Amino acid sequence: MTKHAIWGRWAVAALFFINGFNMGAWAPQIPQMMERHGLRSGVMGVLIVMIGLGAVSAMIFAGKLIARHGSRRMVMVFASCFIPMFPLMILAPSPWLAIPFLFLFGAFGGCMDVAMNANAVAVERHMGRAIMSSSHGFWSLGGFIGGALGGQAIASFGYDKQALGVALICAVTLAVASRFIVNDPPHAAEAEKPKARMFPRVAILYVLGAMALFSMVPEGAVLDWAAVYVKAELGADLTRQGLAFGLFSGAMAIVRFLGDAVRNRFGAVLTLRASGIMGAVGLIVASVAPSSEVAIAGFALAGIGVANMVPIMFSAAGNYPGLPPGSGIATTTMIGYTGYLLAPSVIGYVAQHVGFRFTYGAVALLLLGVASLASKAAAADGVKA
């Protein structure tokens, strides 16, 4: 393991932190924007959707650009475009003028997401061991710090200075990290192979994408509806409502930092299979819980299980033989995030008719499906080759 690879590992961690920090800092700005512009929740929901639409629509183009130019160059381009979008969308004088910046915030953020995951695969190859789960842990850490301190920063300095401060912190972090980002060669030749020869390899990406989707749906289900479930059906007070997602998210963040050691020890397939089963058990416990305390414990167990599933899928897509990492990750990410964006509304609709207990039980089946397909992610262990 070279010193260059070690520094590259911390550089890619900084990229994940920047991306998560921006997303976390956006959360406390939402109620401020609603109050400032007099927006109803429905209109604000439409504005928020623009971020998701931007991300999903741009990801596939990111894969092609990364294949042609390499992840190092493209992650610098995407990150440099992503960082200023945050203050631009916050400082826009009207919500309608903010729409293009919201879309571009999602688009460049999504493209940066693909590029930094592709670069993490390159670092894994240089180091000869897994680092993807802990990289996602840095994303979670960035999101936590951005969200936790963002509200206080707005209260102390104002929404405008918080937005400019976030951009400044991210720009400085990117400038420092840029010297150490691992350089991986372009894969243009692989990206331009005839489609007939590529089809069997591309098909597996759709399987991995579906597995990522099934792994992301539970996260969206807990994020948006766990507090509602424990309040409406289990009578939880405000504190326990917050714990329903808080412990799930906290467990995910902690386990992601431990996940690489587990995966290096037991391999991607076994780790993924055990994770899927554990996550499913957690959701089943939450769905049949007699009290909010038991449900919250179930959600925490589900967070432990879900934590390392998506990172393994991304490693598998980025290491799949004969495919450029950027294209593989872009396809898998695009499918996965589409489910993440659509899941909350679908789950809300289903729960309205059959209740949250049945809904969370059904979501648990998705994780069992991923566990049954765990062998499809065997390429993730290519980092040890």
QUIZIVEN-V309062 format. One line per field, one symbol per residue. phi: phi as a letter, one per 40 degrees, with the letter a starting at -180 (. if undefined). burial: I if it has 9 or more other ideal C-beta (glycine too) atoms within 8 Angstrom, else O. Layout:
phi->???
burial->???
This chain:
phi->.ccccccccccccccccdccccccccdcccccccccbgccccccccccddcccccccccccdccccccbgccccccccccccdccccccccdcaccccdcccccdcccccccdccccccccccdcccgacbcccccccccccccccccccccccccbhccccccccccdccccccccdcbcccbccbdcccbcdccccdcccdcccccccccdcccddccccdcbcccccccbbgccccccccdcdcdcccdcccccccccccccbgcccccccccccccccccdccbccacccccccccccccccdbccdcccccccbcdgbcdccccccccccccdccccddcccccccccbgccccccccdccccccdcbdcccccdccccc
burial->OOOIIIIIIIIIIIIIIIIIIIIIIIIIIIOIIIOOOOIOOOIIOOIIIIIIIIIIOIIIOIIIIIIIOIIIOIIIOIIOIIIOIIIIIIOIOOIOIIIOIIIIIIIIIIIIIIIIIIIIIIIIIIIOIIIIIIIIIIIIIIIIIIIIOIIOIIOOOOIIIIIIIIIOIIIOIIOOIIOIIIOIOOIOOIIOIOOOOIOOIIOIIIIIIIIIIIIIIIIIIIIIIIIIIIIOIIOIOOOIIIIIIOIIIIIIIIIIIIIIOIIOOOOIIIIIIIIIIIIIIIIIIIIOIOOIOIIIIIIIIIIIIIIIIIIIIIIIIIIIOOIIIIIIIIIIIIIIIIIIIOIIOOIIOIIOOOOIIIIIIIIIIIIIIIIOIIOIIIIIIIIOO
